[in-house]
Amino acid sequence: GGGNEIYNLKNGKFIQIWGHPIFSKNKKYFACFSADIEVEFYPNGIQIYQLNLTPIKEFEYEFESSDMNKNFQPTDLEWTSEDSIKVILKNIDLTKTKIVNFKKTDKKWTLITKP
């Protein structure tokens, strides 16, 4: 097993997250992803946090529980703007790729394009 945590070095508090944090350009948010369609030990999706002294989870999306395609997992994530993320998905043998986008509109993160 394994895991990822973010610590507040001033008070020692921490939160567990799904993967390495990828920060937005202005450092207002960070996102992380986890991929595990083979063993299903870990989640298969993304999380988005607002960065404060104690980060607040704003959004969580699991691909396996969606209508997207259970056989795809996130392999990369990129901030395209301060309120938009592009997620690259690949199948288990890395031969097929899909791209999906998430955007924050009206204070809510949503999937804006489907593969």
ZANUFI-606420 format. One line per field, with one value per residue (C-alpha): x, y, z; residue in three letters; residue number from 0. Coordinates in Angstrom, 3 decimals. Layout:
<recs>
x (X, ...)
y (Y, ...)
z (Z, ...)
code (ALA, ...)
pos (NUM, ...)
</recs>
This chain:
<recs>
x (0.000, 0.899, -0.531, -0.100, -0.602, -0.362, 0.894, 0.502, 3.976, 2.680, 0.161, 1.025, -2.428, -2.639, -5.085, -4.835, -5.053, -5.194, -1.873, 0.862, -0.565, -0.501, -0.907, -2.772, -0.674, -1.780, -1.573, -5.252, -6.026, -4.322, -5.534, -4.397, -5.296, -5.162, -5.276, -6.054, -8.320, -6.424, -6.432, -8.981, -7.106, -6.982, -9.557, -9.602, -10.275, -9.361, -9.687, -9.581, -8.778, -8.897, -5.566, -5.877, -4.069, -6.193, -6.963, -10.664, -11.774, -14.079, -14.559, -14.010, -14.745, -14.277, -14.121, -15.087, -18.443, -19.234, -20.807, -17.474, -15.701, -14.631, -11.572, -9.800, -7.655, -6.058, -2.382, -1.793, -3.481, -2.866, -4.292, -5.415, -6.559, -7.247, -10.644, -10.102, -8.308, -7.498, -7.207, -5.596, -7.013, -5.475, -6.634, -4.820, -2.330, -1.781, -2.892, -5.931, -6.185, -9.113, -9.077, -11.687, -12.004, -13.363, -14.312, -15.493, -18.646, -21.075, -18.795, -19.105, -16.692, -18.225, -17.212, -17.500, -16.537, -16.995, -14.584)
y (0.000, 3.614, 7.034, 10.776, 13.397, 17.196, 18.600, 22.028, 22.589, 25.230, 23.047, 19.483, 18.759, 16.793, 15.490, 12.385, 12.909, 10.535, 11.464, 14.048, 17.588, 19.540, 23.245, 25.832, 28.726, 31.150, 28.408, 28.898, 25.231, 21.905, 18.728, 15.140, 11.880, 8.184, 5.390, 1.779, -0.073, -3.352, -4.183, -1.570, -1.099, 2.688, 5.133, 5.763, 9.489, 13.056, 15.377, 19.191, 21.198, 24.880, 25.721, 27.307, 26.701, 23.568, 22.594, 22.166, 19.445, 21.050, 18.177, 14.456, 12.422, 8.678, 7.493, 3.913, 4.944, 7.208, 6.560, 7.424, 4.088, 1.871, 0.711, 4.106, 5.678, 9.115, 9.247, 13.015, 16.215, 19.786, 23.125, 24.885, 27.981, 28.863, 27.204, 24.478, 21.143, 18.744, 15.085, 12.513, 9.000, 5.799, 2.230, -0.438, -1.360, 2.328, 1.867, 4.183, 7.754, 9.998, 13.600, 15.048, 18.538, 19.864, 23.506, 25.503, 27.431, 28.942, 27.810, 24.158, 21.839, 19.879, 17.628, 19.838, 17.447, 13.742, 11.509)
z (0.000, -0.066, 0.473, 0.176, 2.853, 3.030, 6.346, 7.890, 9.321, 11.759, 13.584, 12.492, 11.086, 7.865, 5.294, 3.154, -0.595, -3.574, -5.177, -5.541, -5.482, -8.747, -7.987, -10.027, -11.316, -8.593, -5.920, -4.988, -5.724, -6.063, -7.682, -7.449, -9.118, -8.454, -11.010, -10.225, -12.636, -12.431, -8.713, -7.531, -4.251, -4.688, -6.095, -9.830, -10.127, -9.227, -6.259, -6.260, -3.132, -2.315, -0.710, 2.742, 6.021, 6.087, 2.469, 1.731, -0.664, -3.213, -5.631, -6.005, -9.117, -9.571, -13.165, -12.401, -10.970, -13.891, -17.237, -18.888, -19.193, -16.342, -18.298, -18.288, -15.578, -15.161, -16.121, -16.119, -15.040, -16.200, -15.093, -18.281, -16.334, -12.709, -12.906, -15.521, -15.517, -18.347, -17.367, -19.632, -19.310, -20.656, -20.742, -18.755, -21.495, -22.419, -26.038, -25.971, -24.706, -23.791, -22.592, -20.257, -18.808, -15.543, -14.950, -11.985, -12.842, -10.357, -7.486, -8.562, -10.404, -13.268, -16.125, -19.221, -22.016, -22.339, -24.273)
code (GLY, GLY, GLY, ASN, GLU, ILE, TYR, ASN, LEU, LYS, ASN, GLY, LYS, PHE, ILE, GLN, ILE, TRP, GLY, HIS, PRO, ILE, PHE, SER, LYS, ASN, LYS, LYS, TYR, PHE, ALA, CYS, PHE, SER, ALA, ASP, ILE, GLU, VAL, GLU, PHE, TYR, PRO, ASN, GLY, ILE, GLN, ILE, TYR, GLN, LEU, ASN, LEU, THR, PRO, ILE, LYS, GLU, PHE, GLU, TYR, GLU, PHE, GLU, SER, SER, ASP, MET, ASN, LYS, ASN, PHE, GLN, PRO, THR, ASP, LEU, GLU, TRP, THR, SER, GLU, ASP, SER, ILE, LYS, VAL, ILE, LEU, LYS, ASN, ILE, ASP, LEU, THR, LYS, THR, LYS, ILE, VAL, ASN, PHE, LYS, LYS, THR, ASP, LYS, LYS, TRP, THR, LEU, ILE, THR, LYS, PRO)
pos (0, 1, 2, 3, 4, 5, 6, 7, 8, 9, 10, 11, 12, 13, 14, 15, 16, 17, 18, 19, 20, 21, 22, 23, 24, 25, 26, 27, 28, 29, 30, 31, 32, 33, 34, 35, 36, 37, 38, 39, 40, 41, 42, 43, 44, 45, 46, 47, 48, 49, 50, 51, 52, 53, 54, 55, 56, 57, 58, 59, 60, 61, 62, 63, 64, 65, 66, 67, 68, 69, 70, 71, 72, 73, 74, 75, 76, 77, 78, 79, 80, 81, 82, 83, 84, 85, 86, 87, 88, 89, 90, 91, 92, 93, 94, 95, 96, 97, 98, 99, 100, 101, 102, 103, 104, 105, 106, 107, 108, 109, 110, 111, 112, 113, 114)
</recs>
